[in-house]
Amino acid sequence: MNNTIRFIDLFAGIGGIRKGFELACENQGYKTECVFTSEIKPHAVEVLKQNHPKERINGDITAIPSSIIPNFDFLLAGFPCQAFSSAGKRLGFLDTRGTLFFEVERILRDKKPNGFILENVEGLINHDKENPKDKIGRTLKTILERLEKLGYKVSWDTLNAKNFGVPQDRKRIYIVGTRTGYPNLKEPPLSVSNLGSKLEKGLETSNSSFVKKLLNRYSTDELCGKSIKDKRGGNNNIHSWDIELKGEVSKEQKQLLNRMLKERRKKKWAEEYGIDWMDGMPLTIEQIRTFFDRSNLEEMLNDLVQKKYLKLEHPKKKVGSVRKQDTELPLGYNIVTGKMSFEINKILDPNSHAPTLVAMDMKGLYVVDNGGLRNLSLREGLRLFGYPDNYKFDVDKEIGYDLLGNTVVVPVIAFVAERLLNVFNEVSQNEIEIVRRAV
């Protein structure tokens, strides 16, 4: 029996799917050989070359005929997910990145390998639902039907990294198939760890004015687990006015801002305006007086506008699929918010786990170290995706964050690959038994 498994790695990123697959094969006594890799992102290619210096990294898979790809046993592909992600426009197969699944289909059809592992965002499951009660959307249904039409027995499920010894709340869909049996992705072994077990110690902390303002008002213990944002209330949120980031705020003004946070989300204001409700309506001074009536209200509001804690804007009305300010409706006061409003989005709790790490947010995640605050190191980032500490990742920090936000969780891939190999092993054992009986 051949003890070497040959595979190809498409949309390889920094090599996470490959790493998990190799670990699973090693655990089951197989040698591995990657006979073909494709990746177009220059910095990802750089990392792949750091870890596999003797291998050639091929470019755009759409320009590579199946005929020049060597024969292989398994196809690995984390095909681009932006077309199905809630962070994007969710155009699915209408997006050119969505059509890259058909490159996977083409190669499976032409090369007929034993099986495959595909990974994507959880949003793929519900994308393009015809009926809200449907279990899956039409996009995933199309993918599954096309894979089955090629002769594969296909299984799929969503798995969360935090259940695999990786302290990150990261759900992804895994689609696997073989020609001989359905891999079982159910009931994975539960393994939980906390963020603190993955953190380095004694690294350089930030000395920015923003961090100084935070530490002047809160201890590091008080900051753990807190988010820094202005659009939500609650005990786990610190607002710009709490640290007087944009200027002094009176006790009464803080009360006003905290009250507005809650009131602006009530649907009754949209009914008054005669428009569809949106989460976070601008409110007129007359509307604000109904829940916060003070003789100096207008003065307080205008001061907060001048300091940019509040802004004046018209309520937004739906125009097609987007919302635009309706200048025929009265100006109102609204909280100034933004996705990347502040230097720090969240200070992670070492006794808990990280949120889903995405490229655009990673630089805003901080941890407590040596009595101060700092953002995640790249080594910590790799650990939060389950990469071993000997994995090479020699890139600038911002580039590294971008690459990490789009990679996979290695131990989850290893689990999926082991379940895939279980089917492969059963077939191999059956073949051995047939040979023995023939002899």
Buried (B, 14 or more C-beta within 10 A) or exposed (E): EEEEBBBBBBBBBBBBBBBBBBBBBEEBEBEBEBBBBBBBBEBBBBBBBBBBEEBEBBEEBEEBEEEEBEEBBBBBBBBBBBBBBEBBEBBBBEBEBBBBBBBBBBBBBEBEBBBBBBBBBBBBBBBBBEEEEEEBBBBBBBBBEBBEEBEBBBBBBEBBBBBBBBBBBBBBBBBBBBBBBBBBBEEBEEEEBBBBEBBEEEBEBBEEEBBBBBBEEBEBEEBBBBBBBBBBBEEEBBBBBBBBBBEEBEEEBBEBBBBBBEBBBEEEBBEBBEBEBBEBBBBBBEBBEEEBEBEEBEEBBBBBBEBEBBBEBBBBBEEEEEBEEBEEBBBBBBBBEEEEBBBBBBBBBBEBBBBBBBBEBBBBBBBBBEEBBBBBBBBBBBBBBBBEEEBBBEBEBEBBBBBBBBBBBBBBBBBBBBBBBBBBBEBBEEEEEEEEEEE
